[in-house]
Amino acid sequence: MARPAKAPGRSTAPRQATAPRPADALSGDSLAEAGDARIAWASAQMPVLDQIRARFAAARPLAGVRVGACLHITAETANLVRTLVFGGAEVALCAANPLSTQDDVAAALAERHGAAVYGRRGEDPAQLTAHVDTVIATSPQVVIDDGADLVAGVHERGSQLAEQLIGATEETTAGLLRVRAMEAQGVLRCPVMAVNESSAERSFNDYYGTGQSTVDGILRATNLLLAGRTFVVFGYGFTGRGIALRARGAGASVVVCEVDPLRALEARMAGYEVMPSLAAAAVGDVFVTVTGGRDVIGAEHFQRMKDGAVLANAGHFDVEISLPALHSLATGRQRVLPLVEQYTLSDGRRLNLLADGRVVNLAAGDGHPAAVMDISFAIQALCVERLVSAPAGFSPGVIGVPAEIDGAVARLKLDSLGIEIDELTDAQRDYLSAWEQPLR
Ligand SMILES: NC(=O)c1ccc[n+]([C@@H]2O[C@H](COP(=O)([O-])OP(=O)(O)OC[C@H]3O[C@@H](n4cnc5c(N)ncnc54)[C@H](O)[C@@H]3O)[C@@H](O)[C@H]2O)c1
């Protein structure tokens, strides 16, 4: 069932400097064994996916279906892939980001869990693109994307491949922007379920998952004390508000920079300082971009920043902090810690860029905790099942996750936590759906 997997250790890619991990010293069987241990640890915190996996193993709803996935190759993703494989799918997985791949997990998935895996930590963009091409060459019938590289790639390669697509799911805001651009231009030929916009994903993944793991990534990379520092968040969207919350929890004074008046007002009402980005540049100690846009921090900001400022990005692409502007202003640069590149400006100020401006919670941390990915990936698994079981049921275009999937996942999660809730009585249900007077 599984295609030959590319073992991470065989890549010729030069490794970038990254935080040393225990798995770096391993190879072959011991690498896969270390990966398996991580997968098992994550699995213990993913009870919803566990229940879906048991059902899939019995019912095999994905028997023979070719699934192409472009996701962060982490232990949590491995548990999604295992679920799909148990359901009968043939899965080919490539990395959505070169710095998030856990090599031991990739080895375990390829060698022990029947998936074809293409990715190695620290690969360059050309290798990343080559792996996307390899997955596209497997003619996937269902795509699971995190950034729309597979969906866009399949469509770029012509109508035959696109017509084979039953549908896709998209995990992130940046990917949905691309897919909606395809839809607006009339080129999107398959349904794409906007997993990123499901209620459960917004409430848990973006807010709690990105919030905690972004602050965790910054702390792991720098070991800074946040108490007493000024922490600037660019973008108060679904993810930015989670980051602001965790930074405040760690004792920082939080400043929010926004371009949307409603969200700026929400940030103010939540108790944060709100100011234009150039004003924030002068007062901040730590800066995090999470807007989905580009060049959010640029030359004018760098020119105002304090000596020692720390710059991190939690947005999907590494374009939110303008690296060309930083390179052109810097008179020198030096890697001072595994994930910290220090740029010296002509007046001697030093600016510290984390993880090359790439998504910091994955590049410097372990990404979203398994307990929150349990919810996201349970939604993914059920969306894949729904697409396959109703191929004629969805027209091409971006579609919402069916509400019953959101509800089913929330209920399974509550069950796993041993939490019971009340049900509406018939009289209450009738009252809520009535419109005739009198309603009192
Ligand atoms: N690191 C992760 O694990 C992770 C998780 C989820 C989403 N993301 C990524 O984070 C980014 C944001 O996602 P989101 O779901 O919060 O999006 P969102 O649309 O809910 O929020 C983005 C916010 O940024 C604001 N913004 C846009 N340009 C700005 C600018 N120049 N200055 C200040 N504010 C600006 C917008 O007004 C909006 O309020 C995307 O790239 C998404 O893919 C990353």
The ligand as a Gaussian input file, in Angstrom:
#p B3LYP/6-31G(d) Opt

LIG

0 1
 N        2.080000      29.733000      13.583000
 C        0.989000      28.998000      13.517000
 O        0.939000      27.880000      14.020000
 C       -0.215000      29.566000      12.858000
 C       -1.491000      29.109000      13.198000
 C       -2.601000      29.689000      12.579000
 C       -2.398000      30.688000      11.630000
 N       -1.127000      31.079000      11.316000
 C       -0.857000      32.147000      10.352000
 O       -0.932000      33.393000      11.044000
 C       -1.335000      34.414000      10.134000
 C       -2.556000      35.120000      10.708000
 O       -3.622000      34.188000      10.829000
 P       -4.992000      34.568000      11.553000
 O       -5.853000      33.364000      11.434000
 O       -4.744000      35.165000      12.879000
 O       -5.519000      35.693000      10.545000
 P       -6.601000      36.823000      10.820000
 O       -7.028000      37.275000       9.472000
 O       -7.631000      36.365000      11.804000
 O       -5.751000      37.985000      11.557000
 C       -4.769000      38.729000      10.939000
 C       -4.865000      40.141000      11.504000
 O       -3.722000      40.872000      11.045000
 C       -4.155000      42.191000      10.743000
 N       -3.180000      42.779000       9.832000
 C       -3.033000      42.568000       8.503000
 N       -2.012000      43.294000       8.028000
 C       -1.498000      43.988000       9.081000
 C       -0.434000      44.907000       9.227000
 N        0.326000      45.261000       8.201000
 N       -0.195000      45.419000      10.467000
 C       -0.958000      45.063000      11.534000
 N       -1.991000      44.199000      11.440000
 C       -2.257000      43.663000      10.233000
 C       -5.541000      42.014000      10.158000
 O       -6.290000      43.208000      10.243000
 C       -6.105000      40.889000      11.032000
 O       -6.818000      41.393000      12.153000
 C       -1.558000      33.694000       8.803000
 O       -0.376000      33.754000       8.045000
 C       -1.828000      32.270000       9.220000
 O       -1.586000      31.358000       8.186000
 C       -0.046000      30.556000      11.923000

